[in-house]
Amino acid sequence: MLRAHDGGLQGWRLALLGALVALCASHLSVAVVNWLATLLATPHLLPRMDFSGGIPNESRTLAVVPAMLLSAPHVEELVEAIEVRFLANRDDNLYFGLLTDFRDASEETTPEDEPLLHLAQQRIQELNEKYRGARSDVFFLFHRPRRWNPGERLWMGYERKRGKLSDLNSLLLSGSTDRFSLVAGETTALRGVKVRDHARRGYPATRDAARHLVGSMAHPLNRARYDENQQRVCEGYGTSGSPR
């Protein structure tokens, strides 16, 4: 950069060069860290239950995607994404849901809220109609209202992503929908299910990937162990359905 400045490069051209140099350096640093991680972190295969014949009733799973409803195209993308995951992971004991908030705002409601929520609800209902068979609803929408956050001085989803999952767990445990402004889909089918967070756990959309992952999480050696004294999961797989 100094050589470029000394060579007469100034103003916006120098700023643009600096931005490009920073971008290249950031990509390089990420690539180096990823490469070192593959060398230093030895992967270990996890034991897995054989669910090749299907996920059993006791391991019924709801895979959710925590997200915000940002725009109509974004809603369409979210719905298309869970349909793709469903098509790649067909199983009678596997359900899919969107777990959503609106974007942060200075007011409790905004003019675009209702159209976006209606669109999301309509698309979920269309998916359930499209793939309706002998079983109950497969797709769900769980949407929360904004709450006032005095620290941020904004209306927003309570505790963001962590709050979404906690509220969903409460709904599944108690059946109460008080923390949600809208629930689309017949939730009686979800009694006793385990919640899996697609965004955090990285469920791929490859064929039967969810069945393999649920099989790993269901294995006795991988199950979460909750420590009453520390009030957290200390061993095993820390599913979002486990106590916190």
C-alpha atoms as one frame of an Amber mdcrd trajectory, in Angstrom:
protein
   0.000   0.000   0.000   2.845   2.393   0.817   4.499   1.626  -2.505   1.242
   2.267  -4.312   0.862   5.581  -2.478   4.419   6.572  -3.284   3.736   5.667
  -6.904   0.987   8.271  -7.060  -2.075   6.169  -6.328  -4.409   8.236  -4.147
  -8.010   8.864  -3.214 -10.673   6.296  -4.037  -8.270   4.221  -6.131  -6.033
   3.681  -3.116  -9.054   2.841  -0.955 -10.283   0.335  -3.544  -6.861  -1.309
  -3.674  -6.829  -1.539   0.115 -10.246  -3.187   0.159  -9.167  -5.741  -2.456
  -5.965  -6.524  -0.533  -7.935  -6.992   2.703 -10.432  -9.290   0.950  -7.680
 -11.464  -0.507  -5.900 -11.625   2.839  -9.087 -12.667   4.648  -9.776 -15.486
   2.177  -6.194 -16.654   2.495  -6.310 -16.643   6.295  -9.559 -18.662   6.313
  -8.072 -21.185   3.881  -4.931 -21.531   6.021  -6.942 -22.022   9.231  -9.153
 -24.647   7.547  -6.090 -26.454   6.224  -4.413 -26.450   9.656  -7.623 -27.728
  11.244  -7.639 -30.764   8.965  -4.052 -31.508  10.004  -4.411 -30.972  13.751
  -7.931 -32.225  14.442  -8.216 -35.971  13.969 -11.757 -37.034  13.047 -13.356
 -39.833  15.064 -16.210 -41.933  13.770 -19.253 -41.900  16.025 -21.182 -45.080
  16.794 -24.545 -45.099  15.044 -27.808 -46.954  15.329 -28.883 -48.744  12.160
 -31.912 -46.784  10.991 -31.662 -47.981   7.398 -35.200 -49.327   7.718 -36.501
 -45.965   8.939 -36.398 -43.781  12.038 -38.276 -45.560  14.872 -41.103 -43.903
  16.792 -38.984 -43.306  19.883 -36.557 -41.212  17.793 -39.152 -39.152  15.929
 -37.454 -35.930  14.917 -38.434 -32.386  14.028 -35.740 -30.654  11.962 -36.127
 -26.897  12.231 -34.502 -23.963  10.453 -34.273 -20.857  12.680 -34.594 -17.792
  10.449 -35.967 -14.291  10.084 -38.630 -13.337   7.565 -36.795 -10.633   5.622
 -38.570 -10.405   2.265 -40.904 -12.331  -0.017 -38.022 -13.852  -2.057 -36.326
 -14.863   1.194 -39.489 -16.623   2.381 -39.666 -18.499  -0.921 -36.030 -19.577
  -0.512 -36.640 -20.850   3.034 -39.665 -22.886   1.974 -37.886 -24.305  -1.064
 -34.929 -25.297   1.114 -37.010 -27.350   3.553 -38.839 -29.001   0.638 -35.473
 -30.055  -0.806 -34.449 -31.487   2.570 -37.749 -33.348   2.797 -37.360 -34.866
  -0.671 -33.848 -36.045   0.175 -34.908 -37.435   3.560 -38.290 -39.139   3.233
 -39.214 -40.831   6.491 -42.519 -41.245   8.336 -40.946 -40.101  11.613 -39.165
 -37.035  10.269 -40.802 -33.593  10.248 -39.611 -30.199   9.026 -40.283 -26.699
  10.270 -39.416 -23.034   9.938 -38.790 -21.302  13.266 -39.069 -17.610  12.523
 -38.974 -14.048  13.818 -39.367 -10.713  12.069 -36.334  -8.480  11.662 -35.557
  -6.057  14.518 -37.571  -2.827  14.397 -38.206   0.399  16.274 -41.923  -0.473
  16.390 -43.720  -3.610  17.514 -45.194  -4.108  14.042 -44.340  -2.839  10.572
 -46.452  -2.700   7.389 -44.558  -5.552   5.732 -44.978  -7.985   8.649 -48.422
  -9.348   7.856 -47.842 -10.006   4.122 -44.598 -11.881   4.858 -46.174 -13.984
   7.592 -49.192 -14.756   5.428 -46.911 -15.824   2.574 -44.907 -18.143   4.843
 -48.089 -19.680   6.262 -49.550 -20.164   2.782 -46.413 -21.863   1.465 -46.258
 -24.255   4.434 -49.909 -25.157   3.949 -49.270 -25.749   0.243 -46.418 -28.120
   1.053 -48.611 -30.090   3.425 -51.295 -30.372   0.762 -48.774 -31.286  -1.913
 -47.290 -34.171   0.059 -50.300 -35.192   2.087 -50.711 -38.942   2.421 -51.843
 -41.257   5.173 -49.726 -39.401   7.748 -50.412 -36.047   9.374 -48.765 -32.736
   8.490 -45.058 -32.901   7.719 -44.245 -29.184   7.470 -44.651 -26.541  10.164
 -44.223 -22.833  10.743 -43.551 -21.502  14.243 -43.495 -17.705  14.294 -42.842
 -15.457  17.296 -43.899 -11.831  17.787 -41.428  -9.078  18.552 -40.818  -8.161
  22.174 -39.383  -4.969  23.575 -35.693  -5.284  24.484 -34.796  -2.440  26.870
 -31.068  -3.114  26.530 -31.067  -2.856  22.743 -33.979  -0.386  22.762 -35.557
  -2.334  19.907 -38.499  -4.612  19.246 -37.036  -8.014  18.396 -37.342 -11.773
  18.782 -36.621 -12.670  22.404 -33.034 -13.984  22.745 -32.946 -14.454  18.996
 -31.973 -18.004  17.934 -31.462 -19.451  21.403 -34.816 -18.026  22.446 -36.508
 -19.566  19.404 -35.329 -23.049  20.281 -36.186 -22.635  23.958 -39.702 -21.441
  23.087 -40.182 -24.327  20.672 -39.093 -26.840  23.300 -41.619 -25.321  25.710
 -44.361 -25.670  23.115 -43.535 -29.329  22.509 -43.353 -30.092  26.226 -46.455
 -28.208  27.351 -48.523 -27.874  24.194 -48.911 -24.143  24.869 -48.508 -21.785
  21.901 -48.444 -18.618  24.039 -44.945 -17.667  22.930 -45.859 -17.787  19.244
 -48.120 -15.487  17.279 -48.695 -18.128  14.597 -48.257 -21.890  14.357 -49.040
 -23.502  11.007 -49.413 -27.281  10.849 -51.166 -29.816  13.080 -48.862 -30.016
  16.110 -50.491 -33.087  17.679 -48.220 -35.133  15.420 -45.200 -33.659  17.207
 -45.844 -35.004  20.694 -42.690 -36.642  21.957 -40.447 -35.579  19.082 -36.839
 -34.473  19.472 -35.830 -31.098  18.056 -32.859 -30.845  15.702 -31.568 -27.459
  14.611 -30.796 -27.548  10.878 -28.904 -24.301  10.855 -26.659 -25.163  13.808
 -26.180 -28.865  13.159 -25.633 -28.429   9.447 -28.000 -31.087   8.129 -27.038
 -31.574   4.483 -29.685 -32.039   1.822 -28.066 -35.267   0.605 -30.163 -38.400
   0.405 -30.987 -40.011   3.778 -28.423 -37.834   5.578 -30.893 -36.978   8.354
 -31.557 -40.662   9.025 -27.837 -41.292   9.514 -27.435 -38.268  11.780 -30.462
 -39.179  13.887 -29.016 -42.678  14.159 -25.791 -41.243  15.548 -27.598 -39.018
  18.031 -29.796 -41.896  19.182 -26.878 -44.195  20.020 -26.538 -44.677  23.819
 -22.865 -43.627  23.783 -23.724 -40.302  22.133 -26.747 -39.307  24.176 -26.586
 -36.102  26.160 -25.782 -36.312  29.874 -27.303 -33.499  31.904 -25.479 -32.348
  35.028 -27.991 -31.099  37.621 -25.328 -29.185  39.552 -23.890 -27.357  36.550
 -27.300 -27.037  34.885 -25.968 -27.969  31.473 -25.188 -30.865  29.165 -21.702
 -32.105  30.036 -21.341 -35.250  27.936 -22.699 -36.692  24.743 -24.522 -34.929
  21.968 -25.947 -31.604  23.174 -29.214 -31.600  21.251 -31.414 -28.551  21.385
 -34.061 -30.827  22.852 -31.892 -31.549  25.882 -32.326 -29.574  29.101 -30.165
 -26.478  29.376
